Amino acid sequence: MANLRQKQKESTRKRLLEVALDLFVTNGYVATTIDDIATGAGTTRVTFYAHFESRQDLMRALIGELNEILDRRARPDTGGSTASPLVDAVRIGSRGLLADWLLNQARRWPRIRPYIIAATEAAAVDPDIRTLFYAWVEEVVADVVEGLDAADRFDPAARHFRGELAFANLDQTALYWMRNGGFDIDTAPEFDVMVEAWWRLVGTGGLR
């Protein structure tokens, strides 16, 4: 019986997350209330609060799901997340390896699209979500810096900024793809431009 209750609890939590994500994308984060989410999930406000303290807490859980989709793992030393393939790609720095990593990310854009749209809008209007989102961005940048540190490539004082620019390039390309109906990432010049930018920002192309 306890096992059944646990499964029901997990199912309800998952349903709340699914409904919230759909409503955030369809109606917007600002316009979506806790009551909307609870009603859409076929439950009550009381049940919502049994699973999440607030919309911000729910968004934190959605970012956790995003990390799972992107194969980002928990970093024991900081409590944040990390992706060792990104660290390795930057450490080696070849155009081909960076292109492979970026292509692997781009092929996940259809799946992560609602998460990115919801988080981006929420961060624009909610200071708590903005702090959470920026912390997540910093985790990605930290992977780039770790790779650059391991390779001892570029001025140490500029490595973090290079990581910031690389992330911004990836983020804006992804948003461009998401907002313009998508393009064929295997053949599109936009993807090649992004790869070139990464190779020169954080790869060996910047040493030429």
NORZI-V5451 format. One record per residue. N is the residue number from 1. PHI is phi in whole degrees, 0 to 359 (NA if undefined). OMEGA is omega in whole degrees, 0 to 359 (999 if undefined). D_FIRST is the distance of its C-alpha to the first C-alpha in Angstrom with 2 decimals. Layout:
n: [N N]
phi: [PHI PHI]
omega: [OMEGA OMEGA]
d_first: [D_FIRST D_FIRST]
This chain:
n: [1 2 3 4 5 6 7 8 9 10 11 12 13 14 15 16 17 18 19 20 21 22 23 24 25 26 27 28 29 30 31 32 33 34 35 36 37 38 39 40 41 42 43 44 45 46 47 48 49 50 51 52 53 54 55 56 57 58 59 60 61 62 63 64 65 66 67 68 69 70 71 72 73 74 75 76 77 78 79 80 81 82 83 84 85 86 87 88 89 90 91 92 93 94 95 96 97 98 99 100 101 102 103 104 105 106 107 108 109 110 111 112 113 114 115 116 117 118 119 120 121 122 123 124 125 126 127 128 129 130 131 132 133 134 135 136 137 138 139 140 141 142 143 144 145 146 147 148 149 150 151 152 153 154 155 156 157 158 159 160 161 162 163 164 165 166 167 168 169 170 171 172 173 174 175 176 177 178 179 180 181 182 183 184 185 186 187 188 189 190 191 192 193 194 195 196 197 198 199 200 201 202 203 204 205 206 207 208]
phi: [NA 297 296 295 297 296 296 294 296 296 295 295 299 298 295 299 294 297 294 299 299 296 290 300 283 285 254 98 296 297 279 267 261 298 297 300 294 298 297 298 272 72 221 235 300 300 293 306 290 285 250 223 285 192 297 297 295 295 297 299 293 294 295 297 295 300 299 296 298 272 58 268 254 296 260 301 286 243 83 270 233 210 227 299 299 292 303 293 298 290 301 286 78 287 299 296 290 296 298 298 295 295 295 298 292 297 290 265 305 302 283 270 311 297 295 293 299 296 293 295 292 298 295 287 239 240 303 294 291 300 298 296 293 295 296 294 302 297 295 293 300 299 296 297 298 300 295 293 297 295 275 52 250 75 299 306 291 256 295 296 295 299 296 299 294 296 297 301 297 295 298 291 294 297 296 300 298 291 271 242 79 84 221 287 292 279 231 289 295 301 294 297 296 297 300 299 297 295 300 277 284 232 256 288 296 282 269 278]
omega: [179 179 179 179 178 178 178 179 178 179 179 179 179 180 178 179 180 181 180 181 179 180 178 181 184 187 183 181 183 185 183 180 176 177 177 182 181 180 180 180 179 181 186 177 179 179 176 183 174 182 184 180 186 173 179 178 177 178 176 178 178 177 174 176 178 178 179 179 183 180 173 184 179 177 186 186 183 185 178 181 179 177 184 177 177 179 182 180 179 181 179 170 179 180 182 181 176 178 179 180 180 179 178 177 184 180 176 182 179 183 184 184 182 179 182 180 181 182 181 180 181 180 182 186 185 183 180 178 178 178 179 182 179 176 178 177 181 178 178 179 180 177 178 180 179 178 178 178 181 179 186 183 180 179 180 182 183 186 180 180 176 177 178 180 179 178 180 178 179 182 182 177 178 179 176 178 184 185 183 173 177 173 182 185 180 183 188 176 179 180 179 178 179 179 180 180 180 182 181 180 188 182 183 179 180 180 184 999]
d_first: [0.00 3.82 5.38 5.08 6.31 8.68 9.94 10.62 12.35 14.33 15.28 16.59 18.50 20.01 21.04 22.72 24.62 25.73 26.96 28.66 30.47 31.69 32.90 34.59 36.55 37.30 38.09 38.65 36.90 39.06 38.49 34.70 33.01 29.50 29.39 30.48 27.67 24.99 26.56 26.94 23.27 22.49 21.14 22.91 24.87 22.45 19.63 22.25 23.04 19.46 19.90 23.70 26.39 29.01 30.41 31.90 28.58 27.32 30.56 30.02 26.76 28.78 31.40 28.78 27.95 31.72 32.10 29.61 31.61 34.80 33.59 34.21 32.55 31.94 35.12 34.34 37.67 37.46 33.84 35.10 35.05 37.49 38.42 40.41 41.94 43.57 44.89 46.32 47.85 49.64 50.69 52.39 53.56 54.85 55.00 53.24 50.24 49.88 50.18 47.42 45.04 46.00 45.64 42.13 41.30 43.15 41.29 38.11 39.80 38.48 34.88 35.48 37.84 35.48 34.34 37.97 39.20 36.53 37.02 40.80 41.01 38.65 40.68 43.84 42.86 40.32 41.65 38.22 37.30 40.84 40.38 37.07 38.66 41.79 39.82 38.17 41.66 42.94 40.38 41.83 45.35 44.59 43.82 47.23 48.94 47.34 48.74 52.14 52.22 51.49 54.30 56.52 57.49 59.17 60.03 57.12 57.77 57.22 54.14 51.64 53.65 53.81 50.01 49.86 52.31 50.49 47.18 49.01 50.59 47.29 45.63 48.55 48.85 45.17 45.58 48.78 47.01 44.15 46.49 49.07 47.08 46.91 49.51 49.55 48.71 50.20 53.61 53.86 56.46 54.15 51.90 54.97 56.13 52.85 53.06 56.68 55.82 53.12 55.48 58.15 55.96 53.89 55.15 58.35 60.03 60.59 62.80 65.42]
